[in-house]
Each structure stands twice: as C-alpha cells, then as structure tokens.
C-alpha cells in the first residue's frame, strides 16, 4: 500500500466478494479518494489503527463475528454498513449509513464521498 497525503480522504472497505471489492476500489479511486480493502477483518484491526480512515465500509455478514470490536472505532470514523434489509438492525447503534445489497459501485462511490465533505 502507498502512503497517502493527509488531505486525501481514506476509506477502509471490508468485503469478502472479490468482484464487488475491486469495483468499489476502482470507483472510489476514480473520484480521488484512497481506498484500502480487505476480505476479512480478522487479523486486520491493526490496519484501522495505522491508517486512521475517514470512512469504514463493511459488509455486515463479513464482519459479523467482529461487530463488537469494530464498534470501538465508531468515534474515529464514519461507518457505512452494507447488507440485506434484515441486517440493518444489527448495526443501527453505530453505523451512520446503511446500503442494501446489491450495490452499484459507481453510484455508491459518489454517495460515500459526499459523507466526507
């Protein structure tokens, strides 16, 4: 990973689906933000501490077993959860935004970056 300038928006995305993860990465980078992606949060919490992202996007099912640990970061970044309609209740106490799957990376990228402005 390349170190970014402090003024550049940093997004951390946790998604097990390779295709969606790569499409979101492409769409966000095309809009001038930097995105770091992982397929699991397990063993990757150190990245949250090192990167200090402005926005954390996560698939609810991907991080389900780490939700309590993830909540510890709620005062450090905006949280956007992605999942099925029934998943919204699981993250209502700390996710500022919820997107229902399926996602269209192109449209979501603009909406995500608007949260940081």
C-alpha angles and dihedrals in degrees: 000000000000120000111244131215114263092243093058115093113247121209126187115202126192114193131142094206109093096202097050091043093053093044092051090047091053094046095049095045089050088060094053103260127116119238130193117197135196131175094220136019093216109110090003102088089103088068091061089054094046099042099039092204123207091218133026117199118189141173106234095220092048093056099029094119091048100045094112092050091046091054088067088074096052094107093049102056145008112269124217117184124199124197149097120318092261092055094067093082091057093063103027093111096060114011111092093198134025126199122193119224137275095065130196104213094205094057096037094052093063092047092049094051090048088062089062098050 
